[in-house]
Amino acid sequence: MVAGDTVREELDGDTSDTGSTGALDDRECRQLDVVRRFGTVGSLLLAVGSLGAGAAPVFNPVWSLPFFSLFSRMTTVSIALAFTGVFMIVLAWLGLGRLSMPGRERMVSVPQMARTLLMWTAPLVFTVPMFSKDVYSYLAQSEIAARGLDPYTVGPAEALGNGDPLTSSVPTMWRDTPSPYGPLFITIGKGITWITGDHVVMGVAFHRLLAIIGFAMIVWALPRLARRFGINPVSALWLGAANPLVLFHLIVGVHNESLAIGLMLVGIELALRRMPRVTPNGPFPPWQQGELLWYAIGATVITLAAAVKIPAALALGFLGVMIARRRGGRWTHLFGTGAVLMVLFLTVLTIASLGSGLGYGWATTLNTANSIKSWMAPMTALGFGAGGLGIALGLGNHIDAAITVSRMVGTVLGPLLAAKLLLDSFRWRLRPMIELGAALGAVLVFGATVQPWYLLWAALPLAVAAGNIRFRTMATAISAAFAVALPPTGTTFEGRTFQLAYTYLAAAIVVILALFLVRKYIPSRPWSGSGKIVGAPA
């Protein structure tokens, strides 16, 4: 499959389209206005709640401010405010989805979606980091590199000392572990450290700016890629950029996935800029002016994404498939294209590795996160289940051994599935972007550990290529469920689980009351007799 191809797979329930739709009528505009304000209030509540419930640094300057320190002394109230904001944003996103569904006769326009995104994200830029403390590891690892030490061989505790302000906010489990991130990200981090020194708050602010730049790349690339692959750009922006997992974990959580995925998507879009429309049986035109140059530029940007986080490298394989299909779809085309892309990949990655002064040490630390036994990782959960069954049957406690075996199976199974999906896309069974999303999902889901933001590696490519209603329904349900599942503090609640129950209950009561107040403006999703999604009546 190549970009811009007009051949469409016969997927049951496929309603994707890029055809023009009408503007929202007056009633739907009022509904959109309420949805926007509902989500914006949620963002504001999340920002306020973060003052006491966020994953704040150990030496938190907010505690010295007369008014703001009040929230840090009311942790339960702060968490309840944060959860209220989370619920309101998720519900607003679902309401926005009613007005952004592909196939509607009237739906939200791209400018309306952009303004909605701006309203929802503006308050989140000023939140204390939430849902994770990874940003403090970024700061510490960057400081290690700035001091001329190797962040791929020593952890923050050994390199900086436990008393260092940058080490103190790093979770205990990560203080002795080396960095798992690519040389480009560490190099950018060194630049941030040069500007901010050991000022934690300023360091977080600059890393958030980096995350916002990545988010801007995602917003730029999604509608353009969606048009290439026959998906309504508004629908792609809704499922992709407006997804609560994106807002919570890329912007609020300050994860470097934002930069990596943003570069990956931009690289794919740049690579396809001059690719002509080609059907499976041809004709296959000669190279167009500038076509090879854009392939090289796009592949370089994708490699830079891999120099931030390595999963982005998978995108090069599926780009190679698209180029090979454009050339004629023979095996010689696939192997030839793959060889050229591999040379370019290794060249750019070598420049990034050696130019950073860090070398290839990052290649030995890619499994650093495996020290976490995450219940969200299917293979780890399988190991827990097998070990628990052994205890129940009186065979002894072999949980660790069972987890090791199940993780080994996942380590083999994920790449094998990715390779099969790569071949399936070359054989024209599905669009390469769909297969890319599925391949990234397979590698990450079958990995040793899974976090909610890992799902974005699969969700964002799928948002621009998969129009199947059943897929989008499943993606919506999974995104909403994971968005509300993780506590905003970025820590466990051992010994105080009751606190979570109270905060969930309080947030639910407030949100139910808010829904009651706006019940007349909740967008509907009427269906015509043929099953086509139509606009709401005026």
TAJO-V227503 format. One line per field, one symbol per residue. phi: phi as a letter, one per 40 degrees, with the letter a starting at -180 (. if undefined). psi: psi as a letter, one per 20 degrees, with the letter a starting at -180 (. if undefined). burial: + if it has 9 or more other ideal C-beta (glycine too) atoms within 8 Angstrom, else -. Layout:
phi->???
psi->???
burial->???
This chain:
phi->.bcgcccbccccgcbcabccbccccdcccccccccdcccccdcccccccccbbccccccccccccdcccdcccbcccccccccccdcccccccccccccbccgccbadccccccccdccccdcccbccdbgabccccdcccccdcccgccccbbcdcccbgcccdcccccddcbcbbccccccccccccccccccbgcccccccccccdccccccccccccdcccdccbgbcccccccccccddccccbccccfccddcccdccccccccccdbcccbcdcgcbccdccgccccccccccccccccccacdccdcccccdcccccccigcccccccccccccccdcccccccccccgbgcccccbcbdcccccccccdcccccdcccccccccgcgcbcccccccccccccccdcccccccccccccgcacdccccdcccccccccccbbbdccccdcccccccbcbccccccccccccccccbcccccgbcbcgacdcccccccccccccccccccbdcbcccbcbcccgccbcccc
psi->prqjpippqmppjojqqjqqrrqqagghhggggggghghggggghhgghhhiirmqrgnoihhipgghihhiimgggghggghgggghgghhggghhhjjppiqhprqrghhgghggghhhghhhjqqpriqkhhhhggghhhghhjjroijhqrhgghhqhiphhhhipqhiihjqrpjqrhgghgghhhghhgickogghggghhhgghhggghgghghghghghhjkqphghghghfhiphhggghgggilqihggghghggggggghjhjprpprhjaqoqrprpighghgggghggghhghigphhhhhhhghghgggghhhikrhhgghgghgghgggghgghgggghhijibkhhiijhkhiiipnpiioghghgggggghhhghjkjrokggghggghhgghhggghggggghghhhhjkhrqhhghgghgggggghjrhqpqhihhhhghghhhjhojphhghgghgggggghhihpqiijrrkpilhhgggghggggggghggghhhjhijpprmqqrhiiqprqqq.
burial->++-++--------+++++-----++-++++++-+++-++++++++++++++++++-+----+-----++-++-+++++++++++++++++++++++++++++-+-+++-+-++++++-+++-+++-++++++++++++++++++++---+++-++++-++---++++++++--++--+++++++++++++-++--+-+-+-+++-+++-+++++++++++++++++++++++++++++++++++++++++++++++++++++++++++++++-+++-+------------+--++++++++++++++++-+++++++++++++++++-+---++-+++--+--++--++--++--+-+--++--+--+-----+--++++++++-+++-++------++--++++++-+++-+++-++--++-+++---+++++++++++++++++++++-++++++++++++++++++-++--++-+++-+++--++++--+-----++-+++-+++-++--++--+--+++---------++++--
